[in-house]
Amino acid sequence: MGLFSIFKKLPKIEVGSIWAAPNCIWSNSFARNKKGIGYHPAIVERLKTDQITAILTPGTTKTYKIGSCVFTTKISPLKNVKSHFLLQLSMPYLIDELQNHQNNWWGVQCLSEKQKKELQQQITWCKGTRN
C-alpha cells in the first residue's frame, strides 16, 4: 500500500467534524464521573495554526447547560435528539490522536454548512472573535 493510499484513508480533520470521543480524553471535568470507557460526541471547534492541534468541544444530550456558550443542534435527521456542545469546556487535542477515534456520531461525520455557520456564530457570542 502506497503512502498516498494510506493518506486517503485517514479521516479528514475539519472544523465542524464530529467524532466519537472516549470519556477518558477530557482534561477538564467533562465526563469524569462516568465509569468505564463510554463515549460522547465531540466537535472540532477550530484548528490551530500549528497544524498539529485541534480545539475539541465535548457534546452531551443533557440540557442542564444552557446559554451562549452552548451550541445546540440536531446532528442526525434520523434521530430526534439534540446534542449540546459545551464551548467553555473545549480543549486542545492532537490531530494525530484524534485520527485514532471514530469520525462519526449517529452516522454523521460533519455538520452541514448551515450548522457550521451557526457554530461559528455561537463561538463568537461565547468567546469573542479570534485573531
C-alpha positions as CSV (number, residue, x, y, z in Angstrom):
1,M,0.0,0.0,0.0
2,G,1.5,3.3,-1.0
3,L,1.8,6.4,1.1
4,F,-0.9,8.2,-0.9
5,S,-3.5,5.5,-0.4
6,I,-2.8,5.4,3.4
7,F,-3.2,9.2,3.5
8,K,-6.6,9.0,1.6
9,K,-7.9,6.6,4.2
10,L,-7.2,9.0,7.2
11,P,-10.3,10.8,8.4
12,K,-10.4,14.4,7.3
13,I,-10.0,16.8,10.2
14,E,-12.0,20.0,9.6
15,V,-14.0,22.5,11.6
16,G,-17.4,21.0,12.3
17,S,-16.3,17.4,12.0
18,I,-17.9,15.1,14.6
19,W,-16.1,12.4,16.5
20,A,-16.9,9.7,18.9
21,A,-14.6,10.6,21.8
22,P,-14.0,8.3,24.8
23,N,-14.7,9.9,28.1
24,C,-11.0,9.4,29.2
25,I,-9.6,12.1,26.8
26,W,-11.0,15.1,28.6
27,S,-8.5,17.0,30.6
28,N,-11.3,19.1,32.2
29,S,-14.2,17.9,34.4
30,F,-16.3,16.7,31.5
31,A,-17.5,13.1,31.8
32,R,-15.0,12.3,34.6
33,N,-17.9,10.9,36.7
34,K,-18.6,8.2,34.0
35,K,-17.4,4.7,34.7
36,G,-15.9,2.5,32.0
37,I,-14.9,3.7,28.6
38,G,-18.1,5.4,27.4
39,Y,-18.3,7.8,24.5
40,H,-19.7,11.3,23.9
41,P,-19.9,13.2,20.6
42,A,-17.1,15.8,20.2
43,I,-16.9,18.5,17.6
44,V,-13.8,20.2,16.1
45,E,-14.3,23.8,17.1
46,R,-11.2,25.1,15.3
47,L,-7.8,24.1,14.0
48,K,-4.7,25.8,15.4
49,T,-2.2,27.3,13.0
50,D,0.5,24.9,14.3
51,Q,-1.3,22.2,12.1
52,I,-0.9,19.6,14.9
53,T,-3.6,20.7,17.3
54,A,-7.4,20.9,17.1
55,I,-9.7,22.5,19.6
56,L,-12.2,19.9,20.6
57,T,-15.5,20.5,22.2
58,P,-17.5,17.9,24.1
59,G,-21.1,17.2,23.4
60,T,-24.0,15.8,25.5
61,T,-27.7,15.2,25.2
62,K,-28.3,16.6,28.6
63,T,-29.8,20.1,28.6
64,Y,-28.6,21.3,32.0
65,K,-26.1,23.7,30.4
66,I,-28.0,26.5,28.6
67,G,-26.7,29.8,27.3
68,S,-24.4,31.5,24.8
69,C,-21.6,29.0,25.4
70,V,-23.6,26.0,24.4
71,F,-24.1,25.1,20.7
72,T,-27.3,23.1,20.4
73,T,-28.1,21.3,17.2
74,K,-29.8,18.2,15.9
75,I,-26.9,16.2,14.4
76,S,-28.8,13.4,12.7
77,P,-32.0,13.7,10.7
78,L,-32.7,10.1,11.7
79,K,-32.6,10.7,15.5
80,N,-34.9,13.2,17.2
81,V,-32.3,14.1,19.7
82,K,-30.4,17.4,20.1
83,S,-26.7,17.5,21.1
84,H,-25.4,20.3,23.2
85,F,-21.7,21.2,22.7
86,L,-20.2,22.9,25.7
87,L,-17.9,25.5,24.3
88,Q,-16.4,26.6,27.6
89,L,-15.1,23.0,28.1
90,S,-13.2,22.9,24.8
91,M,-9.6,21.9,24.9
92,P,-6.6,21.3,22.7
93,Y,-6.2,17.8,21.3
94,L,-3.5,16.5,19.0
95,I,-4.8,15.8,15.4
96,D,-2.8,12.6,15.2
97,E,-4.6,11.3,18.4
98,L,-8.0,12.5,17.1
99,Q,-7.5,10.4,14.0
100,N,-7.4,7.3,16.2
101,H,-11.0,7.8,17.1
102,Q,-14.1,7.3,15.0
103,N,-15.2,10.2,12.8
104,N,-18.9,9.5,13.1
105,W,-21.7,10.1,15.6
106,W,-25.1,8.6,14.7
107,G,-23.9,8.2,11.1
108,V,-22.9,11.8,10.7
109,Q,-19.2,12.8,10.1
110,C,-19.6,16.6,9.8
111,L,-22.0,19.4,10.4
112,S,-23.9,20.8,7.4
113,E,-22.7,24.2,6.0
114,K,-25.6,25.9,7.8
115,Q,-24.7,24.2,11.1
116,K,-21.1,25.2,10.7
117,K,-22.1,28.9,10.3
118,E,-24.3,28.6,13.4
119,L,-21.4,27.0,15.3
120,Q,-19.1,29.9,14.4
121,Q,-21.7,32.4,15.4
122,Q,-22.2,30.7,18.8
123,I,-18.4,30.7,19.3
124,T,-18.3,34.4,18.6
125,W,-21.0,35.0,21.1
126,C,-19.3,32.9,23.7
127,K,-15.6,33.6,23.2
128,G,-15.5,36.7,21.0
129,T,-13.5,37.0,17.8
130,R,-10.2,35.2,17.4
131,N,-7.2,36.6,15.6
